[in-house]
Amino acid sequence: MSKEKITIYIKPTCTTCRKVLKILRETETDFDSVNYFEQPLTKKTLTKLINSLGIPPRDLLRKNESTYKELGLSKSELSDSEIIGLMVKHPDLLQRPIVVKGGKVVLARPAQEIEKLL
């Protein structure tokens, strides 16, 4: 097993985040967790994570969040940069958890996606 440490970006009250944390503990995997509500992601960091995921920023939006609806994002013609800026400003908009190991990044939804990094 690789000794590279995993970093997981979480919201502690998120059920999927808690499932991934449980998998990491059960497999005795060394990891750091970052509550991005307490330690907000910078636009630069979030852009790098999204680029590593290989998806457009819009695909990382939580479309059922009230903030998404309040901001009218379903009808919006925002640029990728503007979408990332809104995710930094409103972290509830981010799909989670985002897990990083070395140069690999996965969105662990469902939680079993974490196995790609173990």
Kinemage of the C-alpha trace (Angstrom):
@kinemage 1
@onewidth
@group {chain A} dominant
@subgroup {mainchain}
@vectorlist {calphas} color= white
{ca met a 1} P 0.000 0.000 0.000
{ca ser a 2} L 1.251 3.465 -0.909
{ca lys a 3} L 2.370 5.679 1.948
{ca glu a 4} L 1.093 8.872 0.330
{ca lys a 5} L -1.194 10.658 2.743
{ca ile a 6} L -4.784 11.309 1.768
{ca thr a 7} L -6.453 14.679 2.220
{ca ile a 8} L -10.224 14.713 2.371
{ca tyr a 9} L -12.266 17.919 2.074
{ca ile a 10} L -15.440 17.487 4.116
{ca lys a 11} L -18.488 18.926 5.755
{ca pro a 12} L -18.617 17.057 9.094
{ca thr a 13} L -22.417 16.763 9.104
{ca cys a 14} L -22.491 15.221 5.598
{ca thr a 15} L -23.517 11.552 5.616
{ca thr a 16} L -21.323 10.652 2.638
{ca cys a 17} L -18.318 12.386 4.228
{ca arg a 18} L -18.841 10.380 7.416
{ca lys a 19} L -19.042 7.136 5.390
{ca val a 20} L -15.740 7.920 3.650
{ca leu a 21} L -14.076 8.781 6.969
{ca lys a 22} L -15.298 5.441 8.346
{ca ile a 23} L -13.797 3.573 5.365
{ca leu a 24} L -10.484 5.367 5.835
{ca arg a 25} L -10.401 4.515 9.558
{ca glu a 26} L -11.399 0.885 8.966
{ca thr a 27} L -8.627 0.457 6.393
{ca glu a 28} L -6.178 2.201 8.748
{ca thr a 29} L -5.367 4.746 6.047
{ca asp a 30} L -3.347 7.795 7.040
{ca phe a 31} L -5.329 10.930 6.200
{ca asp a 32} L -5.936 14.569 6.985
{ca ser a 33} L -9.459 15.940 6.907
{ca val a 34} L -10.192 19.551 6.051
{ca asn a 35} L -13.513 21.041 7.079
{ca tyr a 36} L -13.793 23.562 4.256
{ca phe a 37} L -16.440 25.463 6.193
{ca glu a 38} L -13.849 26.254 8.893
{ca gln a 39} L -10.849 26.382 6.534
{ca pro a 40} L -12.349 27.812 3.337
{ca leu a 41} L -10.895 26.731 0.013
{ca thr a 42} L -9.232 29.448 -2.025
{ca lys a 43} L -10.282 29.968 -5.608
{ca lys a 44} L -6.832 28.752 -6.698
{ca thr a 45} L -7.083 25.530 -4.668
{ca leu a 46} L -10.635 24.795 -5.776
{ca thr a 47} L -9.712 25.438 -9.427
{ca lys a 48} L -6.799 22.999 -9.107
{ca leu a 49} L -9.059 20.335 -7.523
{ca ile a 50} L -11.675 20.727 -10.257
{ca asn a 51} L -9.037 20.536 -12.987
{ca ser a 52} L -7.657 17.356 -11.393
{ca leu a 53} L -11.155 15.866 -11.298
{ca gly a 54} L -11.388 16.520 -15.027
{ca ile a 55} L -14.919 17.894 -14.849
{ca pro a 56} L -16.472 21.270 -15.588
{ca pro a 57} L -17.060 23.335 -12.430
{ca arg a 58} L -20.835 23.207 -12.989
{ca asp a 59} L -20.697 19.408 -12.472
{ca leu a 60} L -19.444 19.963 -8.916
{ca leu a 61} L -22.480 22.039 -7.936
{ca arg a 62} L -25.035 20.611 -5.517
{ca lys a 63} L -28.167 21.319 -7.491
{ca asn a 64} L -30.582 20.531 -4.632
{ca glu a 65} L -29.097 23.116 -2.271
{ca ser a 66} L -31.290 26.094 -1.437
{ca thr a 67} L -28.353 28.402 -2.269
{ca tyr a 68} L -28.239 26.955 -5.801
{ca lys a 69} L -31.910 27.750 -6.249
{ca glu a 70} L -31.685 31.176 -4.570
{ca leu a 71} L -28.831 32.211 -6.872
{ca gly a 72} L -30.738 30.974 -9.938
{ca leu a 73} L -27.795 28.849 -11.051
{ca ser a 74} L -29.926 26.498 -13.151
{ca lys a 75} L -30.782 29.376 -15.488
{ca ser a 76} L -27.450 31.126 -15.187
{ca glu a 77} L -24.895 31.577 -17.974
{ca leu a 78} L -21.925 32.018 -15.633
{ca ser a 79} L -18.339 31.373 -16.665
{ca asp a 80} L -16.338 28.584 -15.024
{ca ser a 81} L -14.415 31.205 -13.051
{ca glu a 82} L -17.645 32.782 -11.790
{ca ile a 83} L -19.028 29.381 -10.757
{ca ile a 84} L -15.830 28.588 -8.840
{ca gly a 85} L -16.030 31.999 -7.160
{ca leu a 86} L -19.577 31.241 -6.016
{ca met a 87} L -18.504 27.838 -4.650
{ca val a 88} L -15.741 29.541 -2.650
{ca lys a 89} L -18.215 32.107 -1.314
{ca his a 90} L -20.984 29.522 -0.688
{ca pro a 91} L -19.291 26.212 0.269
{ca asp a 92} L -22.675 24.464 0.555
{ca leu a 93} L -22.719 24.490 -3.258
{ca leu a 94} L -19.826 21.989 -3.427
{ca gln a 95} L -20.363 18.284 -3.988
{ca arg a 96} L -18.452 16.409 -1.322
{ca pro a 97} L -16.246 14.822 -0.190
{ca ile a 98} L -13.322 15.626 -2.449
{ca val a 99} L -10.396 13.294 -1.771
{ca val a 100} L -6.779 13.837 -2.819
{ca lys a 101} L -3.893 11.390 -2.819
{ca gly a 102} L -0.725 12.471 -4.561
{ca gly a 103} L -1.769 13.761 -7.966
{ca lys a 104} L -5.086 11.908 -7.979
{ca val a 105} L -8.383 13.500 -6.996
{ca val a 106} L -11.794 11.812 -6.696
{ca leu a 107} L -15.232 12.961 -5.757
{ca ala a 108} L -16.203 10.220 -3.302
{ca arg a 109} L -19.886 10.092 -4.248
{ca pro a 110} L -20.860 7.400 -3.580
{ca ala a 111} L -18.501 6.746 -0.693
{ca gln a 112} L -17.096 3.628 -2.380
{ca glu a 113} L -15.327 5.882 -4.900
{ca ile a 114} L -12.641 6.299 -2.224
{ca glu a 115} L -11.467 2.775 -3.073
{ca lys a 116} L -9.906 4.182 -6.273
{ca leu a 117} L -7.285 5.796 -4.037
{ca leu a 118} L -6.707 2.970 -1.551
